[in-house]
Amino acid sequence: MGTIMKYVRYGKTASFVSVLAFGAMTLGEKNRWKLGGVTQELSDKMVKAAFDAGINLYDTADVYDEGDSEIMLGKSLKPYRDQVMIATKVRGRTGNGINESGLSRHHMSIAIRKSLERLDTKWIDIYQYHGWDLHGEFDEFLSTMEHFVDSGYVIYPAVSNFTAWQMATLQAMAVERGYARYESAQMNYSLLNRDIEHEVLPLMKYWSMTLLSWSPLHGGVLTGKYRRGEKPASGTRMGDRGFFFPYFDEVHGWDIVDEVRNIAQEQGCTMSQAALAWIVSKGHVAIIGARNMEQLQENLESINVNLKKEQIERLDKISENREIYPNWMVKRQNGDRNFEILS
């Protein structure tokens, strides 16, 4: 079956991104994190298949496979550079020196030059803080990012793994100063982890930011390869690690996995495709990674899975979060208007 890609507006910009993005964390033969060990030859084939399927967003980071992921992705994307958006990240440790991590102007300035060299590109479309720097100040990394935008190194600033208050403060300061907006947030989001629905997603909706979901299959748990009560087999990512990551509620989580399995059987698709289709049904972007062409093709085909409203509601219900305070109090206090409000 052919893939007919879907696209969403990127933040408040006039650019559009595919609802499936290509995740390059599996690229690189060092494979220290047991994620893939994909060679350059295979990378070229997978990137071509993704591009041919309509994917125009490709995500990596300076720390993936010690920088080799950026090198390989840059080579694979060379024939398509002007037609795609490359997203990479800064914050992680890139060396042993005390300043070779974080969001200082010093580290960021070195990191972006090295990322541009490895990707063999003159600009980065989406440059993301890879996480919060507990030792940094808003002023420093905000002004540094703006300098990158002014210099033409970065088109769109973005964040990853930020809390709601960090994101809100950053965005408000950027807008107040006339700096470039932060158009997206890359966050862990899946049927096994909907934590960001408490505070982060409402904030992103308010600011018209795009969600880029990392690990939408929750480290493979939503593919069905792991079973309730069974120790992950050696050779699998979780088996080699000895624990599940991203974390999830292993008491209730397996009920969610079972429901995904049921819906996949009803749809005649795989569990991976059903789980990805659920994220896409919410209007978010799912970053898909793969170790081989078979996994990639399976994930690409998820775009053709159209979950029924009743199936989406079942997945929503079984995976919904317990509402936290003060959210339930806000809802209660604002439920006293029992009349129609026209505008």
For each residue, the residues with C-beta under 8 A, 3 or more apart:
1: 301 304
2:
3: 53 54 300 301 303 304
4: 54 303 304
5: 18 19 20 53 54 55 303
6: 18 19 280 303
7: 16 17 18 19 54 56
8: 16 17 19 210 283 284 285
9: 12 13 14 15 16 210
10: 13 15 16 17 85 156 183 184 210
11: 156 181 183 184 208 209 210
12: 9 181 183 208
13: 9 10 156 183
14: 9
15: 9 10 85 156
16: 7 8 9 10 56
17: 7 8 10 21 56 57 85 210 285
18: 5 6 7 21 54 55 56 57 285
19: 5 6 7 8 280 284 285 286 303
20: 5 53 55 276 280 285 286 288 299 300 302 303
21: 17 18 55 57 58 59 87 212 285 286 287 288
22: 46 47 50 55 57 58 59 287 288 289
23: 26 59 60 214 287 288 289
24: 27 43 58 59 60 64 69 70 72 73 289
25: 33 35 36 60 61 64 69 289
26: 23 35 36 37 38 289 290 291
27: 24 36 38 43 60 64 65 68 69 72 73
28: 31 36 37 38 64 65 66 68 69 72
29: 37 38 39 65 68
30: 65 66 68
31: 28 34 35 36 37 65
32: 65 66
33: 25
34: 31 237 240 241
35: 25 26 31 237 289 291
36: 25 26 27 28 31 289 290 291
37: 26 28 29 31 291
38: 26 27 28 29 42 43 46 72 291
39: 29 42 43
40: 43 44 72 75 76
41: 44 45
42: 38 39 45 46 292 293
43: 24 27 38 39 40 46 47 72 73 75 76
44: 40 41 47 48 75 76
45: 41 42 48 49 293
46: 22 38 42 43 49 50 76 290 293 296
47: 22 43 44 50 51 58 73 76 77 80
48: 44 45 51 52 76
49: 45 46 52 53 293 296 297 300
50: 22 46 47 53 55 58 296 300
51: 47 48 54 55 56 80 83 84
52: 48 49
53: 3 5 20 49 50 300 303
54: 3 4 5 7 18 51
55: 5 18 20 21 22 50 51 58 84 300
56: 7 16 17 18 51 83 84 85
57: 17 18 21 22 84 85 87 126 212 285
58: 21 22 24 47 50 55 73 77 84 85 86 87
59: 21 22 23 24 87 88 186 212 287
60: 23 24 25 27 64 69 70 73 86 87 88 89 119
61: 25 64 69 70 88 89 92 130
62: 67 70 88 89 90 92 94 111 114 115 118
63: 66 67 89 92 93 94 130
64: 24 25 27 28 60 61 67 68 69 70
65: 27 28 29 30 31 32 68 69
66: 28 30 32 63
67: 62 63 64 70 71 94 114 118
68: 27 28 29 30 64 65 71 72
69: 24 25 27 28 60 61 64 65 72 73
70: 24 60 61 62 64 67 73 74 88 115 118 119
71: 67 68 74 75 118 119 120
72: 24 27 28 38 40 43 68 69 75 76
73: 24 27 43 47 58 60 69 70 76 77 86 119
74: 70 71 77 78 86 118 119 120 121
75: 40 43 44 71 72 78 120
76: 40 43 44 46 47 48 72 73
77: 47 58 73 74 80 81 84 86
78: 74 75 81 120
79:
80: 47 51 77 83 84
81: 77 78 84 121
82:
83: 51 56 80
84: 51 55 56 57 58 77 80 81 125
85: 10 15 17 56 57 58 125 126
86: 58 60 73 74 77 119 121 124 125 126
87: 21 57 58 59 60 124 125 126 127 128 158 186 212
88: 59 60 61 62 70 115 119 124 126 127 128
89: 60 61 62 63 92 127 128 129 130 160 186
90: 62 103 107 108 111 112 115 127 128 129 130
91: 101 102 103 129 130 131 133
92: 61 62 63 89 101 130 131
93: 63 100 101
94: 62 63 67 100 101 107 111 114
95: 100
96: 100
97: 100
98:
99: 102 104 106 107
100: 93 94 95 96 97 107
101: 91 92 93 94 107
102: 91 99 107 133 135 136
103: 90 91 107 108 129 133 136 140 141 144
104: 99 107 108 133 136 140 141
105: 108 109 140 141 143 144
106: 99 109 110
107: 90 94 99 100 101 102 103 104 110 111
108: 90 103 104 105 111 112 141 144 145 148
109: 105 106 112 113 144
110: 106 107 113 114
111: 62 90 94 107 108 114 115
112: 90 108 109 115 116 124 127 148 153 154
113: 109 110 116 117
114: 62 67 94 110 111 117 118
115: 62 70 88 90 111 112 118 119 124
116: 112 113 119 121 122 123 124 153
117: 113 114 120
118: 62 67 70 71 74 114 115
119: 60 70 71 73 74 86 88 115 116 124
120: 71 74 75 78 117
121: 74 81 86 116 124
122: 116 152
123: 116 152 153 154 155
124: 86 87 88 112 115 116 119 121 127 153 154 155
125: 84 85 86 87 155 156
126: 57 85 86 87 88 155 156 157 158 183 184
127: 87 88 89 90 112 124 145 148 153 154 156 157 158
128: 87 88 89 90 157 158 159 160 184 186
129: 89 90 91 103 132 133 141 145 158 159 160 162
130: 61 63 89 90 91 92 160 161
131: 91 92 160 161 162
132: 129 161 162 163 166
133: 91 102 103 104 129 136 141
134:
135: 102
136: 102 103 104 133 140 141
137: 140 141
138: 141 142 169 170 173
139: 142 143
140: 103 104 105 136 137 143 144
141: 103 104 105 108 129 133 136 137 138 144 145
142: 138 139 145 146 170 173 174 177 179
143: 105 139 140 146 147
144: 103 105 108 109 140 141 147 148
145: 108 127 129 141 142 148 149 154 157 179 180
146: 142 143 149 150 157 174 177 179 180
147: 143 144 150 151
148: 108 112 127 144 145 151 153 154 157
149: 145 146 152 153 154 155 157 179 180
150: 146 147
151: 147 148
152: 122 123 149
153: 112 116 123 124 127 148 149
154: 112 123 124 127 145 148 149 157
155: 123 124 125 126 149
156: 10 11 13 15 125 126 127 180 183 184
157: 126 127 128 145 146 148 149 154 174 180 181 182 183
158: 87 126 127 128 129 182 183 184 185 186 212
159: 128 129 162 166 167 170 182 184 185 186
160: 89 128 129 130 131 185 186 187 212 214
161: 130 131 132 186 187 188
162: 129 131 132 159 166 167 170 185 200
163: 132 166 167 199 200
164: 167 168 199 200 203
165: 168 169
166: 132 159 162 163 169 170
167: 159 162 163 164 170 171 182 185 200 203 204
168: 164 165 171 172 203
169: 138 165 166 172 173
170: 138 142 159 162 166 167 173 174 182
171: 167 168 174 175 181 182 207 209
172: 168 169 175 176
173: 138 142 169 170 176 177 179
174: 142 146 157 170 171 177 179 180 181 182
175: 171 172 178 179 181
176: 172 173
177: 142 146 173 174
178: 175
179: 142 145 146 149 173 174 175
180: 145 146 149 156 157 174
181: 11 12 157 171 174 175 207
182: 157 158 159 167 170 171 174 185 207 209
183: 10 11 12 13 126 156 157 158 209 210
184: 10 11 126 128 156 158 159 209 210 211 212
185: 158 159 160 162 167 182 200 204 209 210 211 212
186: 59 87 89 128 158 159 160 161 212 213 214 287
187: 160 161 196 200 211 212 213 214
188: 161 193 196 213 214 215 246
189: 193 194 196 211 213 214 216 279 284
190: 193 194 213 215 216 217 218 222 246 275 279
191: 194 218 222 256 260 275 278 315 319
192: 218 221 222 246 248 249 253 256 257 319
193: 188 189 190 218 246 247 248
194: 189 190 191 197 319 320 321
195: 198 200 321
196: 187 188 189 199 200 201 211
197: 194 200 201 202 321
198: 195 321 323 324 327
199: 163 164 196 202 203
200: 162 163 164 167 185 187 195 196 197 203 204
201: 196 197 204 205 211
202: 197 199 205 206
203: 164 167 168 199 200 206 207 209
204: 167 185 200 201 207 208 209 210 211
205: 201 202 208 209
206: 202 203
207: 171 181 182 203 204
208: 11 12 204 205
209: 11 171 182 183 184 185 203 204 205
210: 8 9 10 11 17 183 184 185 204 284 285
211: 184 185 187 189 196 201 204 284 285
212: 21 57 59 87 158 160 184 185 186 187 284 285 287
213: 186 187 188 189 190 216 279 284 285 286 287
214: 23 160 186 187 188 189 287
215: 188 190 218 219 246 287
216: 189 190 213 222 275 276 279 286 287 288
217: 190 220 221 222 223 272 275 276
218: 190 191 192 193 215 221 222 246 248
219: 215 237 238 244 245 246
220: 217 223 225 226 236 237 238
221: 192 217 218 225 226 238 244 248 253 257
222: 190 191 192 216 217 218 257 260 271 272 275
223: 217 220 270 271 272 275
224: 257 260 261 264 270 271 272
225: 220 221 236
226: 220 221 230 232 236 238 244 257
227: 230
228: 254 257 258
229:
230: 226 227
231: 239
232: 226 236 238 239 244
233: 236 239
234: 239 240
235: 239 240
236: 220 225 226 232 233 239 240
237: 34 35 219 220 240 241
238: 219 220 221 226 232 241 242 243 244 245
239: 231 232 233 234 235 236 242
240: 34 234 235 236 237
241: 34 237 238 244 245
242: 238 239
243: 238
244: 219 221 226 232 238 241 247 248 250
245: 219 238 241
246: 188 190 192 193 215 218 219
247: 193 244
248: 192 193 218 221 244 253
249: 192 252 253
250: 244 253 254
251: 254
252: 249 255 256
253: 192 221 248 249 250 256 257
254: 228 250 251 257 258
255: 252 258 259 318
256: 191 192 252 253 259 260 315 318 319
257: 192 221 222 224 226 228 253 254 260 261 271
258: 228 254 255 261 262
259: 255 256 262 263 314 315 318 319
260: 191 222 224 256 257 263 264 271 274 275 315
261: 224 257 258 264 265 271
262: 258 259 265 266
263: 259 260 266 267 274 307 311 314 315
264: 224 260 261 267 269 270 271 273 274
265: 261 262 268
266: 262 263 311
267: 263 264 273 274 305 307 311
268: 265
269: 264 273 274 277 301 302 305
270: 223 224 264 273 274 298
271: 222 223 224 257 260 261 264 274 275
272: 217 222 223 224 275 276 298 299 302
273: 264 267 269 270 276 277 298 299 301 302 305
274: 260 263 264 267 269 270 271 277 278 302 305 307
275: 190 191 216 217 222 223 260 271 272 278 279
276: 20 216 217 272 273 279 280 286 288 299 302 305
277: 269 273 274 280 281 302 303 305 306 307
278: 191 274 275 281 282 307 312 315
279: 189 190 213 216 275 276 282 284 286
280: 6 19 20 276 277 283 284 286 302 303
281: 277 278 307 312
282: 278 279
283: 8 280
284: 8 19 189 210 211 212 213 279 280
285: 8 17 18 19 20 21 57 210 211 212 213
286: 19 20 21 213 216 276 279 280 302
287: 21 22 23 59 186 212 213 214 215 216
288: 20 21 22 23 216 276 296 299 300 302
289: 22 23 24 25 26 35 36
290: 26 36 46 293 295 296 299
291: 26 35 36 37 38 295
292: 42 295 296
293: 42 45 46 49 290 296 297
294: 297 298
295: 290 291 292 298 299
296: 46 49 50 288 290 292 293 299 300
297: 49 293 294 300 301
298: 270 272 273 294 295 301 302
299: 20 272 273 276 288 290 295 296 302
300: 3 20 49 50 53 55 288 296 297 303
301: 1 3 269 273 297 298 304 305
302: 20 269 272 273 274 276 277 280 286 288 298 299 305
303: 3 4 5 6 19 20 53 277 280 300
304: 1 3 4 301
305: 267 269 273 274 276 277 301 302
306: 277
307: 263 267 274 277 278 281 311 312 315
308: 311 312
309: 312 313
310: 313 314
311: 263 266 267 307 308 314 315
312: 278 281 307 308 309 315 316
313: 309 310 316 317
314: 259 263 310 311 317 318
315: 191 256 259 260 263 278 307 311 312 318 319
316: 312 313 319 320
317: 313 314 320
318: 255 256 259 314 315
319: 191 192 194 256 259 315 316
320: 194 316 317
321: 194 195 197 198 324
322:
323: 198 327 328 331
324: 198 321 327 328
325: 328 329
326: 329 330
327: 198 323 324 330 331
328: 323 324 325 331 332
329: 325 326 332 333
330: 326 327 333 334
331: 323 327 328 334 335
332: 328 329 335
333: 329 330 336
334: 330 331 337
335: 331 332
336: 333
337: 334 341
338:
339:
340:
341: 337
342:
343:
